[in-house]
Amino acid sequence: MITNITSQNALDRLFAINWQADDTRIQSHIALFREYLRRSAIWAKALNCAELWPFF
């Protein structure tokens, strides 16, 4: 019962998201992705798995 409620809550939250593209935040998205690449490169080097970078 709790699993069904939790699953339904998760679905409700996903359906409530506005998935339309919003170009007003493009600079923020670019900055976030650059930061992801920077951090993942650091981890890839630290874990000796640079050949898998940037998408593990």
mmCIF entry with sequence, helices, sheets and N, C-alpha, C, O atoms, coordinates in Angstrom:
data_MODEL
# 
_entry.id   MODEL 
# 
_entity.id                         1 
_entity.type                       polymer 
_entity.pdbx_number_of_molecules   1 
# 
_entity_poly.entity_id                      1 
_entity_poly.type                           'polypeptide(L)' 
_entity_poly.nstd_linkage                   no 
_entity_poly.nstd_monomer                   no 
_entity_poly.pdbx_seq_one_letter_code       MITNITSQNALDRLFAINWQADDTRIQSHIALFREYLRRSAIWAKALNCAELWPFF 
_entity_poly.pdbx_seq_one_letter_code_can   MITNITSQNALDRLFAINWQADDTRIQSHIALFREYLRRSAIWAKALNCAELWPFF 
_entity_poly.pdbx_strand_id                 A 
# 
loop_
_entity_poly_seq.entity_id 
_entity_poly_seq.num 
_entity_poly_seq.mon_id 
_entity_poly_seq.hetero 
1 1  MET n 
1 2  ILE n 
1 3  THR n 
1 4  ASN n 
1 5  ILE n 
1 6  THR n 
1 7  SER n 
1 8  GLN n 
1 9  ASN n 
1 10 ALA n 
1 11 LEU n 
1 12 ASP n 
1 13 ARG n 
1 14 LEU n 
1 15 PHE n 
1 16 ALA n 
1 17 ILE n 
1 18 ASN n 
1 19 TRP n 
1 20 GLN n 
1 21 ALA n 
1 22 ASP n 
1 23 ASP n 
1 24 THR n 
1 25 ARG n 
1 26 ILE n 
1 27 GLN n 
1 28 SER n 
1 29 HIS n 
1 30 ILE n 
1 31 ALA n 
1 32 LEU n 
1 33 PHE n 
1 34 ARG n 
1 35 GLU n 
1 36 TYR n 
1 37 LEU n 
1 38 ARG n 
1 39 ARG n 
1 40 SER n 
1 41 ALA n 
1 42 ILE n 
1 43 TRP n 
1 44 ALA n 
1 45 LYS n 
1 46 ALA n 
1 47 LEU n 
1 48 ASN n 
1 49 CYS n 
1 50 ALA n 
1 51 GLU n 
1 52 LEU n 
1 53 TRP n 
1 54 PRO n 
1 55 PHE n 
1 56 PHE n 
# 
_struct_asym.id          A 
_struct_asym.entity_id   1 
# 
loop_
_struct_conf.conf_type_id 
_struct_conf.id 
_struct_conf.pdbx_PDB_helix_id 
_struct_conf.beg_label_comp_id 
_struct_conf.beg_label_asym_id 
_struct_conf.beg_label_seq_id 
_struct_conf.pdbx_beg_PDB_ins_code 
_struct_conf.end_label_comp_id 
_struct_conf.end_label_asym_id 
_struct_conf.end_label_seq_id 
_struct_conf.pdbx_end_PDB_ins_code 
_struct_conf.beg_auth_comp_id 
_struct_conf.beg_auth_asym_id 
_struct_conf.beg_auth_seq_id 
_struct_conf.end_auth_comp_id 
_struct_conf.end_auth_asym_id 
_struct_conf.end_auth_seq_id 
_struct_conf.pdbx_PDB_helix_class 
_struct_conf.details 
_struct_conf.pdbx_PDB_helix_length 
HELX_P HELX_P1 AA1 ILE A 2  ? ALA A 16 ? ILE A 2  ALA A 16 1 ? 15 
HELX_P HELX_P2 AA2 ASP A 23 ? ARG A 25 ? ASP A 23 ARG A 25 5 ? 3  
HELX_P HELX_P3 AA3 ILE A 26 ? ALA A 46 ? ILE A 26 ALA A 46 1 ? 21 
HELX_P HELX_P4 AA4 ALA A 50 ? LEU A 52 ? ALA A 50 LEU A 52 5 ? 3  
# 
_struct_conf_type.id          HELX_P 
_struct_conf_type.criteria    ? 
_struct_conf_type.reference   ? 
# 
loop_
_atom_site.group_PDB 
_atom_site.id 
_atom_site.type_symbol 
_atom_site.label_atom_id 
_atom_site.label_alt_id 
_atom_site.label_comp_id 
_atom_site.label_asym_id 
_atom_site.label_entity_id 
_atom_site.label_seq_id 
_atom_site.pdbx_PDB_ins_code 
_atom_site.Cartn_x 
_atom_site.Cartn_y 
_atom_site.Cartn_z 
_atom_site.occupancy 
_atom_site.B_iso_or_equiv 
_atom_site.pdbx_formal_charge 
_atom_site.auth_seq_id 
_atom_site.auth_comp_id 
_atom_site.auth_asym_id 
_atom_site.auth_atom_id 
_atom_site.pdbx_PDB_model_num 
ATOM 1   N N  . MET A 1 1  ? 0.821  -1.197 0.000   1.00 0.00 ? 1  MET A N  1 
ATOM 2   C CA . MET A 1 1  ? 0.000  0.000  0.000   1.00 0.00 ? 1  MET A CA 1 
ATOM 3   C C  . MET A 1 1  ? 0.865  1.262  0.000   1.00 0.00 ? 1  MET A C  1 
ATOM 4   O O  . MET A 1 1  ? 0.640  2.181  -0.787  1.00 0.00 ? 1  MET A O  1 
ATOM 5   N N  . ILE A 1 2  ? 1.854  1.292  0.891   1.00 0.00 ? 2  ILE A N  1 
ATOM 6   C CA . ILE A 1 2  ? 2.721  2.468  0.958   1.00 0.00 ? 2  ILE A CA 1 
ATOM 7   C C  . ILE A 1 2  ? 3.487  2.628  -0.347  1.00 0.00 ? 2  ILE A C  1 
ATOM 8   O O  . ILE A 1 2  ? 3.678  3.750  -0.816  1.00 0.00 ? 2  ILE A O  1 
ATOM 9   N N  . THR A 1 3  ? 3.930  1.516  -0.942  1.00 0.00 ? 3  THR A N  1 
ATOM 10  C CA . THR A 1 3  ? 4.657  1.585  -2.208  1.00 0.00 ? 3  THR A CA 1 
ATOM 11  C C  . THR A 1 3  ? 3.789  2.206  -3.294  1.00 0.00 ? 3  THR A C  1 
ATOM 12  O O  . THR A 1 3  ? 4.265  3.028  -4.077  1.00 0.00 ? 3  THR A O  1 
ATOM 13  N N  . ASN A 1 4  ? 2.526  1.819  -3.343  1.00 0.00 ? 4  ASN A N  1 
ATOM 14  C CA . ASN A 1 4  ? 1.617  2.384  -4.342  1.00 0.00 ? 4  ASN A CA 1 
ATOM 15  C C  . ASN A 1 4  ? 1.427  3.881  -4.137  1.00 0.00 ? 4  ASN A C  1 
ATOM 16  O O  . ASN A 1 4  ? 1.393  4.649  -5.098  1.00 0.00 ? 4  ASN A O  1 
ATOM 17  N N  . ILE A 1 5  ? 1.303  4.286  -2.887  1.00 0.00 ? 5  ILE A N  1 
ATOM 18  C CA . ILE A 1 5  ? 1.134  5.711  -2.598  1.00 0.00 ? 5  ILE A CA 1 
ATOM 19  C C  . ILE A 1 5  ? 2.399  6.469  -2.983  1.00 0.00 ? 5  ILE A C  1 
ATOM 20  O O  . ILE A 1 5  ? 2.329  7.533  -3.597  1.00 0.00 ? 5  ILE A O  1 
ATOM 21  N N  . THR A 1 6  ? 3.552  5.917  -2.620  1.00 0.00 ? 6  THR A N  1 
ATOM 22  C CA . THR A 1 6  ? 4.821  6.555  -2.949  1.00 0.00 ? 6  THR A CA 1 
ATOM 23  C C  . THR A 1 6  ? 5.007  6.629  -4.458  1.00 0.00 ? 6  THR A C  1 
ATOM 24  O O  . THR A 1 6  ? 5.437  7.657  -4.982  1.00 0.00 ? 6  THR A O  1 
ATOM 25  N N  . SER A 1 7  ? 4.689  5.562  -5.150  1.00 0.00 ? 7  SER A N  1 
ATOM 26  C CA . SER A 1 7  ? 4.803  5.548  -6.608  1.00 0.00 ? 7  SER A CA 1 
ATOM 27  C C  . SER A 1 7  ? 3.864  6.569  -7.230  1.00 0.00 ? 7  SER A C  1 
ATOM 28  O O  . SER A 1 7  ? 4.242  7.279  -8.162  1.00 0.00 ? 7  SER A O  1 
ATOM 29  N N  . GLN A 1 8  ? 2.664  6.643  -6.727  1.00 0.00 ? 8  GLN A N  1 
ATOM 30  C CA . GLN A 1 8  ? 1.696  7.602  -7.259  1.00 0.00 ? 8  GLN A CA 1 
ATOM 31  C C  . GLN A 1 8  ? 2.160  9.026  -6.997  1.00 0.00 ? 8  GLN A C  1 
ATOM 32  O O  . GLN A 1 8  ? 2.012  9.893  -7.857  1.00 0.00 ? 8  GLN A O  1 
ATOM 33  N N  . ASN A 1 9  ? 2.716  9.274  -5.824  1.00 0.00 ? 9  ASN A N  1 
ATOM 34  C CA . ASN A 1 9  ? 3.234  10.616 -5.520  1.00 0.00 ? 9  ASN A CA 1 
ATOM 35  C C  . ASN A 1 9  ? 4.358  10.985 -6.473  1.00 0.00 ? 9  ASN A C  1 
ATOM 36  O O  . ASN A 1 9  ? 4.424  12.118 -6.951  1.00 0.00 ? 9  ASN A O  1 
ATOM 37  N N  . ALA A 1 10 ? 5.240  10.036 -6.750  1.00 0.00 ? 10 ALA A N  1 
ATOM 38  C CA . ALA A 1 10 ? 6.344  10.293 -7.677  1.00 0.00 ? 10 ALA A CA 1 
ATOM 39  C C  . ALA A 1 10 ? 5.803  10.594 -9.073  1.00 0.00 ? 10 ALA A C  1 
ATOM 40  O O  . ALA A 1 10 ? 6.265  11.524 -9.734  1.00 0.00 ? 10 ALA A O  1 
ATOM 41  N N  . LEU A 1 11 ? 4.836  9.814  -9.515  1.00 0.00 ? 11 LEU A N  1 
ATOM 42  C CA . LEU A 1 11 ? 4.233  10.054 -10.830 1.00 0.00 ? 11 LEU A CA 1 
ATOM 43  C C  . LEU A 1 11 ? 3.541  11.412 -10.883 1.00 0.00 ? 11 LEU A C  1 
ATOM 44  O O  . LEU A 1 11 ? 3.665  12.140 -11.868 1.00 0.00 ? 11 LEU A O  1 
ATOM 45  N N  . ASP A 1 12 ? 2.824  11.742 -9.839  1.00 0.00 ? 12 ASP A N  1 
ATOM 46  C CA . ASP A 1 12 ? 2.145  13.041 -9.796  1.00 0.00 ? 12 ASP A CA 1 
ATOM 47  C C  . ASP A 1 12 ? 3.145  14.180 -9.908  1.00 0.00 ? 12 ASP A C  1 
ATOM 48  O O  . ASP A 1 12 ? 2.902  15.161 -10.611 1.00 0.00 ? 12 ASP A O  1 
ATOM 49  N N  . ARG A 1 13 ? 4.267  14.050 -9.218  1.00 0.00 ? 13 ARG A N  1 
ATOM 50  C CA . ARG A 1 13 ? 5.291  15.098 -9.273  1.00 0.00 ? 13 ARG A CA 1 
ATOM 51  C C  . ARG A 1 13 ? 5.909  15.190 -10.665 1.00 0.00 ? 13 ARG A C  1 
ATOM 52  O O  . ARG A 1 13 ? 6.168  16.289 -11.157 1.00 0.00 ? 13 ARG A O  1 
ATOM 53  N N  . LEU A 1 14 ? 6.147  14.043 -11.304 1.00 0.00 ? 14 LEU A N  1 
ATOM 54  C CA . LEU A 1 14 ? 6.706  14.050 -12.659 1.00 0.00 ? 14 LEU A CA 1 
ATOM 55  C C  . LEU A 1 14 ? 5.736  14.678 -13.659 1.00 0.00 ? 14 LEU A C  1 
ATOM 56  O O  . LEU A 1 14 ? 6.143  15.450 -14.526 1.00 0.00 ? 14 LEU A O  1 
ATOM 57  N N  . PHE A 1 15 ? 4.470  14.346 -13.534 1.00 0.00 ? 15 PHE A N  1 
ATOM 58  C CA . PHE A 1 15 ? 3.472  14.903 -14.450 1.00 0.00 ? 15 PHE A CA 1 
ATOM 59  C C  . PHE A 1 15 ? 3.264  16.400 -14.227 1.00 0.00 ? 15 PHE A C  1 
ATOM 60  O O  . PHE A 1 15 ? 2.821  17.103 -15.135 1.00 0.00 ? 15 PHE A O  1 
ATOM 61  N N  . ALA A 1 16 ? 3.575  16.892 -13.038 1.00 0.00 ? 16 ALA A N  1 
ATOM 62  C CA . ALA A 1 16 ? 3.398  18.311 -12.733 1.00 0.00 ? 16 ALA A CA 1 
ATOM 63  C C  . ALA A 1 16 ? 4.524  19.177 -13.297 1.00 0.00 ? 16 ALA A C  1 
ATOM 64  O O  . ALA A 1 16 ? 4.399  20.401 -13.343 1.00 0.00 ? 16 ALA A O  1 
ATOM 65  N N  . ILE A 1 17 ? 5.612  18.555 -13.723 1.00 0.00 ? 17 ILE A N  1 
ATOM 66  C CA . ILE A 1 17 ? 6.753  19.310 -14.247 1.00 0.00 ? 17 ILE A CA 1 
ATOM 67  C C  . ILE A 1 17 ? 6.423  19.869 -15.623 1.00 0.00 ? 17 ILE A C  1 
ATOM 68  O O  . ILE A 1 17 ? 5.846  19.181 -16.466 1.00 0.00 ? 17 ILE A O  1 
ATOM 69  N N  . ASN A 1 18 ? 6.793  21.114 -15.836 1.00 0.00 ? 18 ASN A N  1 
ATOM 70  C CA . ASN A 1 18 ? 6.654  21.729 -17.151 1.00 0.00 ? 18 ASN A CA 1 
ATOM 71  C C  . ASN A 1 18 ? 7.901  21.355 -17.958 1.00 0.00 ? 18 ASN A C  1 
ATOM 72  O O  . ASN A 1 18 ? 8.984  21.880 -17.701 1.00 0.00 ? 18 ASN A O  1 
ATOM 73  N N  . TRP A 1 19 ? 7.755  20.457 -18.924 1.00 0.00 ? 19 TRP A N  1 
ATOM 74  C CA . TRP A 1 19 ? 8.889  19.942 -19.694 1.00 0.00 ? 19 TRP A CA 1 
ATOM 75  C C  . TRP A 1 19 ? 9.191  20.776 -20.935 1.00 0.00 ? 19 TRP A C  1 
ATOM 76  O O  . TRP A 1 19 ? 10.063 20.409 -21.723 1.00 0.00 ? 19 TRP A O  1 
ATOM 77  N N  . GLN A 1 20 ? 8.492  21.885 -21.123 1.00 0.00 ? 20 GLN A N  1 
ATOM 78  C CA . GLN A 1 20 ? 8.738  22.740 -22.278 1.00 0.00 ? 20 GLN A CA 1 
ATOM 79  C C  . GLN A 1 20 ? 10.094 23.429 -22.140 1.00 0.00 ? 20 GLN A C  1 
ATOM 80  O O  . GLN A 1 20 ? 10.490 23.832 -21.047 1.00 0.00 ? 20 GLN A O  1 
ATOM 81  N N  . ALA A 1 21 ? 10.791 23.556 -23.252 1.00 0.00 ? 21 ALA A N  1 
ATOM 82  C CA . ALA A 1 21 ? 12.095 24.223 -23.244 1.00 0.00 ? 21 ALA A CA 1 
ATOM 83  C C  . ALA A 1 21 ? 11.921 25.685 -22.853 1.00 0.00 ? 21 ALA A C  1 
ATOM 84  O O  . ALA A 1 21 ? 10.966 26.344 -23.265 1.00 0.00 ? 21 ALA A O  1 
ATOM 85  N N  . ASP A 1 22 ? 12.858 26.177 -22.053 1.00 0.00 ? 22 ASP A N  1 
ATOM 86  C CA . ASP A 1 22 ? 12.819 27.565 -21.596 1.00 0.00 ? 22 ASP A CA 1 
ATOM 87  C C  . ASP A 1 22 ? 14.171 28.193 -21.888 1.00 0.00 ? 22 ASP A C  1 
ATOM 88  O O  . ASP A 1 22 ? 15.114 28.048 -21.109 1.00 0.00 ? 22 ASP A O  1 
ATOM 89  N N  . ASP A 1 23 ? 14.261 28.886 -23.006 1.00 0.00 ? 23 ASP A N  1 
ATOM 90  C CA . ASP A 1 23 ? 15.534 29.468 -23.437 1.00 0.00 ? 23 ASP A CA 1 
ATOM 91  C C  . ASP A 1 23 ? 16.003 30.625 -22.561 1.00 0.00 ? 23 ASP A C  1 
ATOM 92  O O  . ASP A 1 23 ? 17.128 31.102 -22.717 1.00 0.00 ? 23 ASP A O  1 
ATOM 93  N N  . THR A 1 24 ? 15.168 31.073 -21.655 1.00 0.00 ? 24 THR A N  1 
ATOM 94  C CA . THR A 1 24 ? 15.582 32.180 -20.792 1.00 0.00 ? 24 THR A CA 1 
ATOM 95  C C  . THR A 1 24 ? 16.638 31.745 -19.784 1.00 0.00 ? 24 THR A C  1 
ATOM 96  O O  . THR A 1 24 ? 17.298 32.589 -19.179 1.00 0.00 ? 24 THR A O  1 
ATOM 97  N N  . ARG A 1 25 ? 16.807 30.433 -19.595 1.00 0.00 ? 25 ARG A N  1 
ATOM 98  C CA . ARG A 1 25 ? 17.773 29.930 -18.624 1.00 0.00 ? 25 ARG A CA 1 
ATOM 99  C C  . ARG A 1 25 ? 18.933 29.201 -19.292 1.00 0.00 ? 25 ARG A C  1 
ATOM 100 O O  . ARG A 1 25 ? 19.627 28.426 -18.635 1.00 0.00 ? 25 ARG A O  1 
ATOM 101 N N  . ILE A 1 26 ? 19.152 29.430 -20.562 1.00 0.00 ? 26 ILE A N  1 
ATOM 102 C CA . ILE A 1 26 ? 20.177 28.699 -21.305 1.00 0.00 ? 26 ILE A CA 1 
ATOM 103 C C  . ILE A 1 26 ? 21.570 28.925 -20.726 1.00 0.00 ? 26 ILE A C  1 
ATOM 104 O O  . ILE A 1 26 ? 22.361 27.984 -20.659 1.00 0.00 ? 26 ILE A O  1 
ATOM 105 N N  . GLN A 1 27 ? 21.888 30.137 -20.312 1.00 0.00 ? 27 GLN A N  1 
ATOM 106 C CA . GLN A 1 27 ? 23.209 30.414 -19.744 1.00 0.00 ? 27 GLN A CA 1 
ATOM 107 C C  . GLN A 1 27 ? 23.422 29.630 -18.451 1.00 0.00 ? 27 GLN A C  1 
ATOM 108 O O  . GLN A 1 27 ? 24.525 29.155 -18.182 1.00 0.00 ? 27 GLN A O  1 
ATOM 109 N N  . SER A 1 28 ? 22.383 29.500 -17.668 1.00 0.00 ? 28 SER A N  1 
ATOM 110 C CA . SER A 1 28 ? 22.465 28.714 -16.438 1.00 0.00 ? 28 SER A CA 1 
ATOM 111 C C  . SER A 1 28 ? 22.699 27.244 -16.756 1.00 0.00 ? 28 SER A C  1 
ATOM 112 O O  . SER A 1 28 ? 23.500 26.583 -16.094 1.00 0.00 ? 28 SER A O  1 
ATOM 113 N N  . HIS A 1 29 ? 22.005 26.729 -17.763 1.00 0.00 ? 29 HIS A N  1 
ATOM 114 C CA . HIS A 1 29 ? 22.171 25.327 -18.156 1.00 0.00 ? 29 HIS A CA 1 
ATOM 115 C C  . HIS A 1 29 ? 23.586 25.069 -18.656 1.00 0.00 ? 29 HIS A C  1 
ATOM 116 O O  . HIS A 1 29 ? 24.179 24.035 -18.349 1.00 0.00 ? 29 HIS A O  1 
ATOM 117 N N  . ILE A 1 30 ? 24.119 25.995 -19.416 1.00 0.00 ? 30 ILE A N  1 
ATOM 118 C CA . ILE A 1 30 ? 25.489 25.861 -19.921 1.00 0.00 ? 30 ILE A CA 1 
ATOM 119 C C  . ILE A 1 30 ? 26.471 25.838 -18.758 1.00 0.00 ? 30 ILE A C  1 
ATOM 120 O O  . ILE A 1 30 ? 27.378 25.007 -18.725 1.00 0.00 ? 30 ILE A O  1 
ATOM 121 N N  . ALA A 1 31 ? 26.296 26.742 -17.810 1.00 0.00 ? 31 ALA A N  1 
ATOM 122 C CA . ALA A 1 31 ? 27.191 26.805 -16.648 1.00 0.00 ? 31 ALA A CA 1 
ATOM 123 C C  . ALA A 1 31 ? 27.114 25.526 -15.824 1.00 0.00 ? 31 ALA A C  1 
ATOM 124 O O  . ALA A 1 31 ? 28.137 25.022 -15.361 1.00 0.00 ? 31 ALA A O  1 
ATOM 125 N N  . LEU A 1 32 ? 25.913 25.004 -15.641 1.00 0.00 ? 32 LEU A N  1 
ATOM 126 C CA . LEU A 1 32 ? 25.753 23.769 -14.875 1.00 0.00 ? 32 LEU A CA 1 
ATOM 127 C C  . LEU A 1 32 ? 26.410 22.589 -15.579 1.00 0.00 ? 32 LEU A C  1 
ATOM 128 O O  . LEU A 1 32 ? 27.038 21.754 -14.928 1.00 0.00 ? 32 LEU A O  1 
ATOM 129 N N  . PHE A 1 33 ? 26.275 22.510 -16.893 1.00 0.00 ? 33 PHE A N  1 
ATOM 130 C CA . PHE A 1 33 ? 26.873 21.402 -17.626 1.00 0.00 ? 33 PHE A CA 1 
ATOM 131 C C  . PHE A 1 33 ? 28.394 21.498 -17.623 1.00 0.00 ? 33 PHE A C  1 
ATOM 132 O O  . PHE A 1 33 ? 29.080 20.482 -17.509 1.00 0.00 ? 33 PHE A O  1 
ATOM 133 N N  . ARG A 1 34 ? 28.922 22.703 -17.746 1.00 0.00 ? 34 ARG A N  1 
ATOM 134 C CA . ARG A 1 34 ? 30.378 22.886 -17.663 1.00 0.00 ? 34 ARG A CA 1 
ATOM 135 C C  . ARG A 1 34 ? 30.902 22.428 -16.308 1.00 0.00 ? 34 ARG A C  1 
ATOM 136 O O  . ARG A 1 34 ? 31.945 21.780 -16.218 1.00 0.00 ? 34 ARG A O  1 
ATOM 137 N N  . GLU A 1 35 ? 30.171 22.770 -15.263 1.00 0.00 ? 35 GLU A N  1 
ATOM 138 C CA . GLU A 1 35 ? 30.588 22.363 -13.918 1.00 0.00 ? 35 GLU A CA 1 
ATOM 139 C C  . GLU A 1 35 ? 30.525 20.845 -13.770 1.00 0.00 ? 35 GLU A C  1 
ATOM 140 O O  . GLU A 1 35 ? 31.403 20.244 -13.150 1.00 0.00 ? 35 GLU A O  1 
ATOM 141 N N  . TYR A 1 36 ? 29.490 20.224 -14.337 1.00 0.00 ? 36 TYR A N  1 
ATOM 142 C CA . TYR A 1 36 ? 29.408 18.760 -14.330 1.00 0.00 ? 36 TYR A CA 1 
ATOM 143 C C  . TYR A 1 36 ? 30.631 18.153 -15.013 1.00 0.00 ? 36 TYR A C  1 
ATOM 144 O O  . TYR A 1 36 ? 31.239 17.221 -14.486 1.00 0.00 ? 36 TYR A O  1 
ATOM 145 N N  . LEU A 1 37 ? 30.993 18.676 -16.181 1.00 0.00 ? 37 LEU A N  1 
ATOM 146 C CA . LEU A 1 37 ? 32.151 18.156 -16.910 1.00 0.00 ? 37 LEU A CA 1 
ATOM 147 C C  . LEU A 1 37 ? 33.439 18.346 -16.113 1.00 0.00 ? 37 LEU A C  1 
ATOM 148 O O  . LEU A 1 37 ? 34.282 17.450 -16.071 1.00 0.00 ? 37 LEU A O  1 
ATOM 149 N N  . ARG A 1 38 ? 33.591 19.498 -15.489 1.00 0.00 ? 38 ARG A N  1 
ATOM 150 C CA . ARG A 1 38 ? 34.793 19.768 -14.695 1.00 0.00 ? 38 ARG A CA 1 
ATOM 151 C C  . ARG A 1 38 ? 34.910 18.787 -13.528 1.00 0.00 ? 38 ARG A C  1 
ATOM 152 O O  . ARG A 1 38 ? 35.968 18.199 -13.302 1.00 0.00 ? 38 ARG A O  1 
ATOM 153 N N  . ARG A 1 39 ? 33.820 18.622 -12.798 1.00 0.00 ? 39 ARG A N  1 
ATOM 154 C CA . ARG A 1 39 ? 33.852 17.727 -11.633 1.00 0.00 ? 39 ARG A CA 1 
ATOM 155 C C  . ARG A 1 39 ? 34.005 16.268 -12.040 1.00 0.00 ? 39 ARG A C  1 
ATOM 156 O O  . ARG A 1 39 ? 34.727 15.512 -11.390 1.00 0.00 ? 39 ARG A O  1 
ATOM 157 N N  . SER A 1 40 ? 33.334 15.875 -13.103 1.00 0.00 ? 40 SER A N  1 
ATOM 158 C CA . SER A 1 40 ? 33.457 14.481 -13.528 1.00 0.00 ? 40 SER A CA 1 
ATOM 159 C C  . SER A 1 40 ? 34.860 14.183 -14.030 1.00 0.00 ? 40 SER A C  1 
ATOM 160 O O  . SER A 1 40 ? 35.331 13.055 -13.884 1.00 0.00 ? 40 SER A O  1 
ATOM 161 N N  . ALA A 1 41 ? 35.542 15.158 -14.618 1.00 0.00 ? 41 ALA A N  1 
ATOM 162 C CA . ALA A 1 41 ? 36.931 14.975 -15.045 1.00 0.00 ? 41 ALA A CA 1 
ATOM 163 C C  . ALA A 1 41 ? 37.836 14.759 -13.840 1.00 0.00 ? 41 ALA A C  1 
ATOM 164 O O  . ALA A 1 41 ? 38.730 13.914 -13.872 1.00 0.00 ? 41 ALA A O  1 
ATOM 165 N N  . ILE A 1 42 ? 37.607 15.514 -12.790 1.00 0.00 ? 42 ILE A N  1 
ATOM 166 C CA . ILE A 1 42 ? 38.398 15.340 -11.566 1.00 0.00 ? 42 ILE A CA 1 
ATOM 167 C C  . ILE A 1 42 ? 38.197 13.942 -10.997 1.00 0.00 ? 42 ILE A C  1 
ATOM 168 O O  . ILE A 1 42 ? 39.164 13.277 -10.625 1.00 0.00 ? 42 ILE A O  1 
ATOM 169 N N  . TRP A 1 43 ? 36.953 13.496 -10.929 1.00 0.00 ? 43 TRP A N  1 
ATOM 170 C CA . TRP A 1 43 ? 36.674 12.157 -10.407 1.00 0.00 ? 43 TRP A CA 1 
ATOM 171 C C  . TRP A 1 43 ? 37.238 11.071 -11.322 1.00 0.00 ? 43 TRP A C  1 
ATOM 172 O O  . TRP A 1 43 ? 37.762 10.066 -10.841 1.00 0.00 ? 43 TRP A O  1 
ATOM 173 N N  . ALA A 1 44 ? 37.136 11.264 -12.608 1.00 0.00 ? 44 ALA A N  1 
ATOM 174 C CA . ALA A 1 44 ? 37.664 10.268 -13.548 1.00 0.00 ? 44 ALA A CA 1 
ATOM 175 C C  . ALA A 1 44 ? 39.162 10.096 -13.352 1.00 0.00 ? 44 ALA A C  1 
ATOM 176 O O  . ALA A 1 44 ? 39.663 8.971  -13.366 1.00 0.00 ? 44 ALA A O  1 
ATOM 177 N N  . LYS A 1 45 ? 39.875 11.186 -13.173 1.00 0.00 ? 45 LYS A N  1 
ATOM 178 C CA . LYS A 1 45 ? 41.318 11.104 -12.927 1.00 0.00 ? 45 LYS A CA 1 
ATOM 179 C C  . LYS A 1 45 ? 41.602 10.443 -11.590 1.00 0.00 ? 45 LYS A C  1 
ATOM 180 O O  . LYS A 1 45 ? 42.493 9.600  -11.493 1.00 0.00 ? 45 LYS A O  1 
ATOM 181 N N  . ALA A 1 46 ? 40.859 10.813 -10.563 1.00 0.00 ? 46 ALA A N  1 
ATOM 182 C CA . ALA A 1 46 ? 41.070 10.261 -9.223  1.00 0.00 ? 46 ALA A CA 1 
ATOM 183 C C  . ALA A 1 46 ? 40.797 8.763  -9.174  1.00 0.00 ? 46 ALA A C  1 
ATOM 184 O O  . ALA A 1 46 ? 41.444 8.036  -8.421  1.00 0.00 ? 46 ALA A O  1 
ATOM 185 N N  . LEU A 1 47 ? 39.851 8.306  -9.968  1.00 0.00 ? 47 LEU A N  1 
ATOM 186 C CA . LEU A 1 47 ? 39.470 6.889  -9.961  1.00 0.00 ? 47 LEU A CA 1 
ATOM 187 C C  . LEU A 1 47 ? 40.127 6.089  -11.080 1.00 0.00 ? 47 LEU A C  1 
ATOM 188 O O  . LEU A 1 47 ? 39.811 4.916  -11.280 1.00 0.00 ? 47 LEU A O  1 
ATOM 189 N N  . ASN A 1 48 ? 41.038 6.724  -11.803 1.00 0.00 ? 48 ASN A N  1 
ATOM 190 C CA . ASN A 1 48 ? 41.749 6.068  -12.909 1.00 0.00 ? 48 ASN A CA 1 
ATOM 191 C C  . ASN A 1 48 ? 40.798 5.457  -13.933 1.00 0.00 ? 48 ASN A C  1 
ATOM 192 O O  . ASN A 1 48 ? 40.983 4.322  -14.371 1.00 0.00 ? 48 ASN A O  1 
ATOM 193 N N  . CYS A 1 49 ? 39.794 6.214  -14.301 1.00 0.00 ? 49 CYS A N  1 
ATOM 194 C CA . CYS A 1 49 ? 38.857 5.732  -15.322 1.00 0.00 ? 49 CYS A CA 1 
ATOM 195 C C  . CYS A 1 49 ? 38.564 6.842  -16.328 1.00 0.00 ? 49 CYS A C  1 
ATOM 196 O O  . CYS A 1 49 ? 37.424 7.035  -16.750 1.00 0.00 ? 49 CYS A O  1 
ATOM 197 N N  . ALA A 1 50 ? 39.607 7.559  -16.699 1.00 0.00 ? 50 ALA A N  1 
ATOM 198 C CA . ALA A 1 50 ? 39.440 8.693  -17.611 1.00 0.00 ? 50 ALA A CA 1 
ATOM 199 C C  . ALA A 1 50 ? 38.890 8.269  -18.971 1.00 0.00 ? 50 ALA A C  1 
ATOM 200 O O  . ALA A 1 50 ? 38.274 9.077  -19.665 1.00 0.00 ? 50 ALA A O  1 
ATOM 201 N N  . GLU A 1 51 ? 39.106 7.018  -19.357 1.00 0.00 ? 51 GLU A N  1 
ATOM 202 C CA . GLU A 1 51 ? 38.600 6.554  -20.653 1.00 0.00 ? 51 GLU A CA 1 
ATOM 203 C C  . GLU A 1 51 ? 37.072 6.486  -20.678 1.00 0.00 ? 51 GLU A C  1 
ATOM 204 O O  . GLU A 1 51 ? 36.471 6.424  -21.751 1.00 0.00 ? 51 GLU A O  1 
ATOM 205 N N  . LEU A 1 52 ? 36.453 6.497  -19.521 1.00 0.00 ? 52 LEU A N  1 
ATOM 206 C CA . LEU A 1 52 ? 34.988 6.465  -19.445 1.00 0.00 ? 52 LEU A CA 1 
ATOM 207 C C  . LEU A 1 52 ? 34.373 7.861  -19.357 1.00 0.00 ? 52 LEU A C  1 
ATOM 208 O O  . LEU A 1 52 ? 33.154 8.018  -19.432 1.00 0.00 ? 52 LEU A O  1 
ATOM 209 N N  . TRP A 1 53 ? 35.213 8.851  -19.202 1.00 0.00 ? 53 TRP A N  1 
ATOM 210 C CA . TRP A 1 53 ? 34.747 10.227 -19.024 1.00 0.00 ? 53 TRP A CA 1 
ATOM 211 C C  . TRP A 1 53 ? 34.177 10.756 -20.326 1.00 0.00 ? 53 TRP A C  1 
ATOM 212 O O  . TRP A 1 53 ? 34.702 10.388 -21.377 1.00 0.00 ? 53 TRP A O  1 
ATOM 213 N N  . PRO A 1 54 ? 33.160 11.578 -20.344 1.00 0.00 ? 54 PRO A N  1 
ATOM 214 C CA . PRO A 1 54 ? 32.490 12.214 -19.223 1.00 0.00 ? 54 PRO A CA 1 
ATOM 215 C C  . PRO A 1 54 ? 31.239 11.482 -18.756 1.00 0.00 ? 54 PRO A C  1 
ATOM 216 O O  . PRO A 1 54 ? 30.652 11.856 -17.741 1.00 0.00 ? 54 PRO A O  1 
ATOM 217 N N  . PHE A 1 55 ? 30.826 10.457 -19.472 1.00 0.00 ? 55 PHE A N  1 
ATOM 218 C CA . PHE A 1 55 ? 29.591 9.763  -19.103 1.00 0.00 ? 55 PHE A CA 1 
ATOM 219 C C  . PHE A 1 55 ? 29.928 8.362  -18.636 1.00 0.00 ? 55 PHE A C  1 
ATOM 220 O O  . PHE A 1 55 ? 30.269 7.489  -19.434 1.00 0.00 ? 55 PHE A O  1 
ATOM 221 N N  . PHE A 1 56 ? 29.830 8.163  -17.343 1.00 0.00 ? 56 PHE A N  1 
ATOM 222 C CA . PHE A 1 56 ? 30.187 6.873  -16.757 1.00 0.00 ? 56 PHE A CA 1 
ATOM 223 C C  . PHE A 1 56 ? 29.089 5.900  -17.022 1.00 0.00 ? 56 PHE A C  1 
ATOM 224 O O  . PHE A 1 56 ? 29.180 4.741  -16.615 1.00 0.00 ? 56 PHE A O  1 
# 
